[in-house]
Amino acid sequence: MFTKSRYKSIAQISEQIDLVLHNADHLFVSEAQEGELSILQSEITKMTLRIREQNNALKGEKKHLADSLADIAHQLRTPLTSANLILSLLKNTSDENERKNLLREVEGLFVQMDWLVTSLLKLSRLDAGIVVFQREQMDVGNLIDASIRPLLISMELHNIDLQTEIPEGVVIEGDSGWLSEAIQNILKNCMESAGDNGKIEIMCEDNALFTEITLHDSGPGFEKEDLFCLFDRFYRGKNAGAVGYGIGLALCKTIINRQGGTIAVKNHPQGGAVFSIRFSK
């Protein structure tokens, strides 16, 4: 037989459920005296907290998506505007050499946009968790060689002195294709920082606790306030190049983190930046 206190407890539970359904920010939590009602109210409270956490997470993801879309639109608008201006100039010039130069500029802009879209698609796939990383044993020396190979001609054209010091037989586990891409993105950043006649050093430390790959360039390094934000998407520091989008290093970090590694950056006491990729054992 229901007592007055039971009816009161049921009314409170009903009111609490109604508040949950209407997304109330503040909910009362009172302990029911009856055994069954106490258990029911406890479960409703847990459910309420879980729903609230999920709603907050969804709001955060929605804001992140909106911010990302705004950033993407801005990043694409800049080269598209430049390309449009160049094409307008192209229509109004009859000089063959000038036309060739303008066409090369347009081609360069479209190459940049293609790289941006490709990188964003890769980041989206990684965020969605649809990328399956291979777990394979790989020689660090071979990994570095594969990462360097596509950039050797560019390094030679800019007279960049590349030095590597990788002990033989050092092995890490991961996806060689994705890790090679991550290291290439770091190398591109180092090349841009080092500039013509610059220098890049790649070294590896292997001990009982971890394996660490470091890349050191002879560039100006980074501003102190930039060091904490370099791996954020679309972040461009004070020394960023004119064609940078703030995507390459973000992609790097995502690839490395998803395979159990870490990446950090600091300024070298003697100048330049030092990127450190570490895999614990």
Contacts in CASP RR format, 6 or more apart in sequence:
PFRMAT RR
TARGET T0000
AUTHOR 0000-0000-0000
METHOD contacts of the structure
MODEL  1
MFTKSRYKSIAQISEQIDLVLHNADHLFVSEAQEGELSILQSEITKMTLR
IREQNNALKGEKKHLADSLADIAHQLRTPLTSANLILSLLKNTSDENERK
NLLREVEGLFVQMDWLVTSLLKLSRLDAGIVVFQREQMDVGNLIDASIRP
LLISMELHNIDLQTEIPEGVVIEGDSGWLSEAIQNILKNCMESAGDNGKI
EIMCEDNALFTEITLHDSGPGFEKEDLFCLFDRFYRGKNAGAVGYGIGLA
LCKTIINRQGGTIAVKNHPQGGAVFSIRFSK
5 33 0 8 1.000
5 34 0 8 1.000
6 34 0 8 1.000
6 37 0 8 1.000
9 32 0 8 1.000
9 33 0 8 1.000
9 34 0 8 1.000
9 37 0 8 1.000
9 41 0 8 1.000
10 37 0 8 1.000
12 28 0 8 1.000
12 30 0 8 1.000
12 32 0 8 1.000
12 41 0 8 1.000
13 32 0 8 1.000
13 37 0 8 1.000
13 40 0 8 1.000
13 41 0 8 1.000
13 44 0 8 1.000
16 27 0 8 1.000
16 28 0 8 1.000
16 41 0 8 1.000
16 44 0 8 1.000
16 45 0 8 1.000
16 48 0 8 1.000
17 44 0 8 1.000
19 27 0 8 1.000
20 27 0 8 1.000
20 44 0 8 1.000
20 47 0 8 1.000
20 48 0 8 1.000
20 51 0 8 1.000
23 55 0 8 1.000
27 45 0 8 1.000
27 48 0 8 1.000
29 45 0 8 1.000
30 41 0 8 1.000
31 38 0 8 1.000
31 41 0 8 1.000
32 38 0 8 1.000
32 40 0 8 1.000
32 41 0 8 1.000
68 233 0 8 1.000
71 233 0 8 1.000
71 234 0 8 1.000
72 120 0 8 1.000
75 116 0 8 1.000
75 234 0 8 1.000
75 245 0 8 1.000
75 247 0 8 1.000
76 113 0 8 1.000
76 116 0 8 1.000
76 117 0 8 1.000
79 109 0 8 1.000
79 110 0 8 1.000
79 112 0 8 1.000
79 113 0 8 1.000
80 109 0 8 1.000
80 113 0 8 1.000
82 105 0 8 1.000
82 109 0 8 1.000
83 106 0 8 1.000
83 109 0 8 1.000
83 110 0 8 1.000
86 102 0 8 1.000
86 105 0 8 1.000
86 106 0 8 1.000
86 109 0 8 1.000
87 106 0 8 1.000
89 102 0 8 1.000
90 99 0 8 1.000
90 102 0 8 1.000
90 103 0 8 1.000
90 106 0 8 1.000
93 99 0 8 1.000
93 102 0 8 1.000
112 243 0 8 1.000
112 245 0 8 1.000
116 245 0 8 1.000
116 247 0 8 1.000
119 245 0 8 1.000
119 247 0 8 1.000
119 248 0 8 1.000
119 251 0 8 1.000
120 247 0 8 1.000
122 251 0 8 1.000
123 233 0 8 1.000
123 247 0 8 1.000
123 250 0 8 1.000
123 251 0 8 1.000
123 254 0 8 1.000
125 131 0 8 1.000
126 251 0 8 1.000
126 254 0 8 1.000
126 255 0 8 1.000
126 258 0 8 1.000
127 254 0 8 1.000
131 178 0 8 1.000
131 258 0 8 1.000
133 174 0 8 1.000
133 175 0 8 1.000
133 178 0 8 1.000
133 258 0 8 1.000
133 259 0 8 1.000
134 174 0 8 1.000
134 175 0 8 1.000
134 176 0 8 1.000
135 173 0 8 1.000
135 174 0 8 1.000
135 175 0 8 1.000
136 173 0 8 1.000
136 174 0 8 1.000
136 175 0 8 1.000
136 176 0 8 1.000
137 171 0 8 1.000
137 172 0 8 1.000
137 173 0 8 1.000
138 171 0 8 1.000
138 172 0 8 1.000
138 173 0 8 1.000
138 174 0 8 1.000
138 176 0 8 1.000
138 179 0 8 1.000
139 169 0 8 1.000
139 170 0 8 1.000
139 171 0 8 1.000
140 166 0 8 1.000
140 169 0 8 1.000
140 170 0 8 1.000
140 171 0 8 1.000
140 172 0 8 1.000
140 204 0 8 1.000
140 206 0 8 1.000
140 211 0 8 1.000
140 213 0 8 1.000
141 164 0 8 1.000
141 166 0 8 1.000
141 168 0 8 1.000
141 169 0 8 1.000
141 170 0 8 1.000
141 204 0 8 1.000
142 176 0 8 1.000
143 172 0 8 1.000
143 176 0 8 1.000
143 179 0 8 1.000
143 180 0 8 1.000
143 183 0 8 1.000
144 164 0 8 1.000
144 166 0 8 1.000
144 183 0 8 1.000
144 202 0 8 1.000
144 204 0 8 1.000
144 213 0 8 1.000
146 176 0 8 1.000
146 177 0 8 1.000
146 180 0 8 1.000
147 180 0 8 1.000
147 183 0 8 1.000
147 184 0 8 1.000
147 187 0 8 1.000
148 162 0 8 1.000
148 164 0 8 1.000
148 187 0 8 1.000
148 202 0 8 1.000
150 184 0 8 1.000
151 184 0 8 1.000
151 187 0 8 1.000
151 188 0 8 1.000
151 191 0 8 1.000
154 191 0 8 1.000
155 162 0 8 1.000
155 191 0 8 1.000
155 200 0 8 1.000
158 191 0 8 1.000
158 195 0 8 1.000
158 196 0 8 1.000
158 197 0 8 1.000
158 198 0 8 1.000
159 196 0 8 1.000
159 197 0 8 1.000
159 198 0 8 1.000
160 191 0 8 1.000
160 194 0 8 1.000
160 195 0 8 1.000
160 196 0 8 1.000
160 197 0 8 1.000
160 198 0 8 1.000
160 199 0 8 1.000
160 200 0 8 1.000
161 197 0 8 1.000
161 198 0 8 1.000
161 199 0 8 1.000
161 200 0 8 1.000
162 199 0 8 1.000
162 200 0 8 1.000
162 202 0 8 1.000
163 199 0 8 1.000
163 200 0 8 1.000
163 201 0 8 1.000
163 202 0 8 1.000
164 201 0 8 1.000
164 202 0 8 1.000
164 203 0 8 1.000
165 201 0 8 1.000
165 202 0 8 1.000
165 203 0 8 1.000
165 204 0 8 1.000
166 202 0 8 1.000
166 203 0 8 1.000
166 204 0 8 1.000
167 204 0 8 1.000
167 206 0 8 1.000
170 204 0 8 1.000
170 206 0 8 1.000
170 211 0 8 1.000
172 211 0 8 1.000
172 279 0 8 1.000
173 279 0 8 1.000
174 259 0 8 1.000
175 259 0 8 1.000
178 255 0 8 1.000
178 259 0 8 1.000
179 255 0 8 1.000
179 256 0 8 1.000
179 259 0 8 1.000
181 251 0 8 1.000
181 255 0 8 1.000
182 251 0 8 1.000
182 252 0 8 1.000
182 255 0 8 1.000
182 256 0 8 1.000
182 263 0 8 1.000
182 277 0 8 1.000
183 213 0 8 1.000
183 215 0 8 1.000
183 277 0 8 1.000
185 248 0 8 1.000
185 249 0 8 1.000
185 251 0 8 1.000
185 252 0 8 1.000
186 215 0 8 1.000
186 249 0 8 1.000
186 252 0 8 1.000
186 275 0 8 1.000
186 277 0 8 1.000
187 200 0 8 1.000
187 215 0 8 1.000
188 248 0 8 1.000
189 217 0 8 1.000
189 248 0 8 1.000
189 249 0 8 1.000
189 275 0 8 1.000
190 200 0 8 1.000
190 215 0 8 1.000
190 216 0 8 1.000
190 217 0 8 1.000
190 273 0 8 1.000
190 275 0 8 1.000
191 200 0 8 1.000
191 217 0 8 1.000
192 241 0 8 1.000
193 217 0 8 1.000
193 219 0 8 1.000
193 220 0 8 1.000
193 221 0 8 1.000
193 239 0 8 1.000
193 272 0 8 1.000
193 273 0 8 1.000
194 200 0 8 1.000
194 217 0 8 1.000
194 218 0 8 1.000
194 219 0 8 1.000
195 219 0 8 1.000
198 217 0 8 1.000
198 218 0 8 1.000
198 219 0 8 1.000
199 217 0 8 1.000
199 218 0 8 1.000
200 215 0 8 1.000
200 216 0 8 1.000
200 217 0 8 1.000
200 218 0 8 1.000
201 214 0 8 1.000
201 215 0 8 1.000
201 216 0 8 1.000
201 217 0 8 1.000
202 213 0 8 1.000
202 214 0 8 1.000
202 215 0 8 1.000
202 216 0 8 1.000
203 213 0 8 1.000
203 214 0 8 1.000
203 216 0 8 1.000
204 211 0 8 1.000
204 212 0 8 1.000
204 213 0 8 1.000
204 214 0 8 1.000
205 211 0 8 1.000
205 212 0 8 1.000
205 214 0 8 1.000
206 212 0 8 1.000
208 281 0 8 1.000
209 280 0 8 1.000
209 281 0 8 1.000
210 278 0 8 1.000
210 279 0 8 1.000
210 280 0 8 1.000
210 281 0 8 1.000
211 278 0 8 1.000
211 279 0 8 1.000
211 281 0 8 1.000
212 276 0 8 1.000
212 277 0 8 1.000
212 278 0 8 1.000
212 279 0 8 1.000
213 276 0 8 1.000
213 277 0 8 1.000
213 278 0 8 1.000
214 274 0 8 1.000
214 275 0 8 1.000
214 276 0 8 1.000
214 277 0 8 1.000
215 274 0 8 1.000
215 275 0 8 1.000
216 268 0 8 1.000
216 272 0 8 1.000
216 273 0 8 1.000
216 274 0 8 1.000
216 275 0 8 1.000
217 272 0 8 1.000
217 273 0 8 1.000
218 271 0 8 1.000
218 272 0 8 1.000
219 271 0 8 1.000
219 272 0 8 1.000
219 273 0 8 1.000
220 239 0 8 1.000
220 271 0 8 1.000
220 272 0 8 1.000
221 239 0 8 1.000
221 267 0 8 1.000
221 268 0 8 1.000
221 271 0 8 1.000
221 272 0 8 1.000
221 273 0 8 1.000
222 230 0 8 1.000
222 237 0 8 1.000
222 239 0 8 1.000
222 265 0 8 1.000
222 267 0 8 1.000
222 273 0 8 1.000
223 237 0 8 1.000
223 238 0 8 1.000
223 239 0 8 1.000
224 267 0 8 1.000
226 235 0 8 1.000
226 237 0 8 1.000
226 238 0 8 1.000
226 239 0 8 1.000
227 265 0 8 1.000
227 266 0 8 1.000
227 267 0 8 1.000
229 235 0 8 1.000
229 237 0 8 1.000
230 237 0 8 1.000
230 249 0 8 1.000
230 265 0 8 1.000
231 249 0 8 1.000
231 250 0 8 1.000
231 252 0 8 1.000
231 253 0 8 1.000
231 263 0 8 1.000
231 265 0 8 1.000
232 250 0 8 1.000
233 246 0 8 1.000
233 247 0 8 1.000
233 250 0 8 1.000
234 245 0 8 1.000
234 246 0 8 1.000
234 247 0 8 1.000
234 250 0 8 1.000
235 246 0 8 1.000
235 250 0 8 1.000
236 244 0 8 1.000
236 245 0 8 1.000
236 246 0 8 1.000
240 246 0 8 1.000
252 263 0 8 1.000
253 263 0 8 1.000
256 262 0 8 1.000
256 263 0 8 1.000
256 277 0 8 1.000
257 263 0 8 1.000
259 279 0 8 1.000
260 279 0 8 1.000
260 280 0 8 1.000
261 277 0 8 1.000
261 278 0 8 1.000
261 279 0 8 1.000
261 280 0 8 1.000
262 277 0 8 1.000
262 278 0 8 1.000
263 275 0 8 1.000
263 276 0 8 1.000
263 277 0 8 1.000
263 278 0 8 1.000
264 275 0 8 1.000
264 276 0 8 1.000
264 278 0 8 1.000
265 273 0 8 1.000
265 274 0 8 1.000
265 275 0 8 1.000
265 276 0 8 1.000
266 273 0 8 1.000
266 274 0 8 1.000
266 276 0 8 1.000
267 273 0 8 1.000
267 274 0 8 1.000
268 274 0 8 1.000
END
